[in-house]
Amino acid sequence: MADSPNDVIVNKIAKNLDEHPEKVEGLQAVYLFDITGDDGGKWTLTCDGAKGTITEGVEGEPQCTITMEAADFVEMIGGDLNPQMAFMTGKLKVQGDIGLALKIQAILA
């Protein structure tokens, strides 16, 4: 069975941030992942300059919102969908600070 967005966020992204806090060192930003479709939901990534934490739901005021279908999000995090190609084909939509959106790939890798 394929991973759900919640599995990806909790088991992969949050674990990666715990193990590699240097990925968000110096970054103060709030990201919102708005995942649509089956198993969708909203998750907030808060970077406080020293670490990144993910919480379910909307917290704070997101400076960058990333919207994707659940299946596309799982593929992108799994490395099967190129983020730039997803953006260019409309599978990944960004609202807010584009500069922060460009940093998210390195954070999630």
Contacts in CASP RR format, 6 or more apart in sequence:
PFRMAT RR
TARGET T0000
AUTHOR 0000-0000-0000
METHOD contacts of the structure
MODEL  1
MADSPNDVIVNKIAKNLDEHPEKVEGLQAVYLFDITGDDGGKWTLTCDGA
KGTITEGVEGEPQCTITMEAADFVEMIGGDLNPQMAFMTGKLKVQGDIGL
ALKIQAILA
2 71 0 8 1.000
2 74 0 8 1.000
3 11 0 8 1.000
3 12 0 8 1.000
3 74 0 8 1.000
4 39 0 8 1.000
4 40 0 8 1.000
4 70 0 8 1.000
4 74 0 8 1.000
5 33 0 8 1.000
5 35 0 8 1.000
5 39 0 8 1.000
5 40 0 8 1.000
5 41 0 8 1.000
5 43 0 8 1.000
5 70 0 8 1.000
5 73 0 8 1.000
5 74 0 8 1.000
6 39 0 8 1.000
6 40 0 8 1.000
6 41 0 8 1.000
6 56 0 8 1.000
8 73 0 8 1.000
8 74 0 8 1.000
8 77 0 8 1.000
8 78 0 8 1.000
9 33 0 8 1.000
9 43 0 8 1.000
9 54 0 8 1.000
10 54 0 8 1.000
12 77 0 8 1.000
12 78 0 8 1.000
13 45 0 8 1.000
13 54 0 8 1.000
13 77 0 8 1.000
13 108 0 8 1.000
14 53 0 8 1.000
14 54 0 8 1.000
16 23 0 8 1.000
16 108 0 8 1.000
17 23 0 8 1.000
17 24 0 8 1.000
17 51 0 8 1.000
17 52 0 8 1.000
17 53 0 8 1.000
17 54 0 8 1.000
17 107 0 8 1.000
21 50 0 8 1.000
21 51 0 8 1.000
21 52 0 8 1.000
23 106 0 8 1.000
23 107 0 8 1.000
24 47 0 8 1.000
24 49 0 8 1.000
24 50 0 8 1.000
24 51 0 8 1.000
24 52 0 8 1.000
24 107 0 8 1.000
25 49 0 8 1.000
25 50 0 8 1.000
26 47 0 8 1.000
26 49 0 8 1.000
26 50 0 8 1.000
27 47 0 8 1.000
27 49 0 8 1.000
27 103 0 8 1.000
27 107 0 8 1.000
28 47 0 8 1.000
28 48 0 8 1.000
28 49 0 8 1.000
29 46 0 8 1.000
29 47 0 8 1.000
29 63 0 8 1.000
29 64 0 8 1.000
29 97 0 8 1.000
29 100 0 8 1.000
29 103 0 8 1.000
30 44 0 8 1.000
30 45 0 8 1.000
30 46 0 8 1.000
30 47 0 8 1.000
30 59 0 8 1.000
30 60 0 8 1.000
30 61 0 8 1.000
30 62 0 8 1.000
30 63 0 8 1.000
30 64 0 8 1.000
31 44 0 8 1.000
31 45 0 8 1.000
31 46 0 8 1.000
31 47 0 8 1.000
31 62 0 8 1.000
31 63 0 8 1.000
31 64 0 8 1.000
31 65 0 8 1.000
31 66 0 8 1.000
31 100 0 8 1.000
31 104 0 8 1.000
32 42 0 8 1.000
32 43 0 8 1.000
32 44 0 8 1.000
32 45 0 8 1.000
32 58 0 8 1.000
32 62 0 8 1.000
32 64 0 8 1.000
32 65 0 8 1.000
32 66 0 8 1.000
33 42 0 8 1.000
33 43 0 8 1.000
33 44 0 8 1.000
33 45 0 8 1.000
33 66 0 8 1.000
33 68 0 8 1.000
33 73 0 8 1.000
34 41 0 8 1.000
34 42 0 8 1.000
34 65 0 8 1.000
34 66 0 8 1.000
34 67 0 8 1.000
34 68 0 8 1.000
35 41 0 8 1.000
35 42 0 8 1.000
35 43 0 8 1.000
35 67 0 8 1.000
35 68 0 8 1.000
35 69 0 8 1.000
35 70 0 8 1.000
35 73 0 8 1.000
36 67 0 8 1.000
36 68 0 8 1.000
36 69 0 8 1.000
36 70 0 8 1.000
37 69 0 8 1.000
37 70 0 8 1.000
38 70 0 8 1.000
38 71 0 8 1.000
39 70 0 8 1.000
40 70 0 8 1.000
41 56 0 8 1.000
41 57 0 8 1.000
42 56 0 8 1.000
42 57 0 8 1.000
42 58 0 8 1.000
43 54 0 8 1.000
43 55 0 8 1.000
43 56 0 8 1.000
43 57 0 8 1.000
44 54 0 8 1.000
44 55 0 8 1.000
44 57 0 8 1.000
44 58 0 8 1.000
44 59 0 8 1.000
44 60 0 8 1.000
44 62 0 8 1.000
45 52 0 8 1.000
45 53 0 8 1.000
45 54 0 8 1.000
45 107 0 8 1.000
46 52 0 8 1.000
46 53 0 8 1.000
46 54 0 8 1.000
46 55 0 8 1.000
46 59 0 8 1.000
46 60 0 8 1.000
47 107 0 8 1.000
63 96 0 8 1.000
63 97 0 8 1.000
63 100 0 8 1.000
64 94 0 8 1.000
64 95 0 8 1.000
64 96 0 8 1.000
64 97 0 8 1.000
64 98 0 8 1.000
64 99 0 8 1.000
64 100 0 8 1.000
64 101 0 8 1.000
64 104 0 8 1.000
65 94 0 8 1.000
65 95 0 8 1.000
65 96 0 8 1.000
66 92 0 8 1.000
66 93 0 8 1.000
66 94 0 8 1.000
66 101 0 8 1.000
66 104 0 8 1.000
67 92 0 8 1.000
67 93 0 8 1.000
67 94 0 8 1.000
67 95 0 8 1.000
68 76 0 8 1.000
68 86 0 8 1.000
68 91 0 8 1.000
68 92 0 8 1.000
68 93 0 8 1.000
69 91 0 8 1.000
72 81 0 8 1.000
72 86 0 8 1.000
72 91 0 8 1.000
72 92 0 8 1.000
75 81 0 8 1.000
76 82 0 8 1.000
76 83 0 8 1.000
76 86 0 8 1.000
76 92 0 8 1.000
77 108 0 8 1.000
81 91 0 8 1.000
83 92 0 8 1.000
83 105 0 8 1.000
86 92 0 8 1.000
87 93 0 8 1.000
87 94 0 8 1.000
94 101 0 8 1.000
END
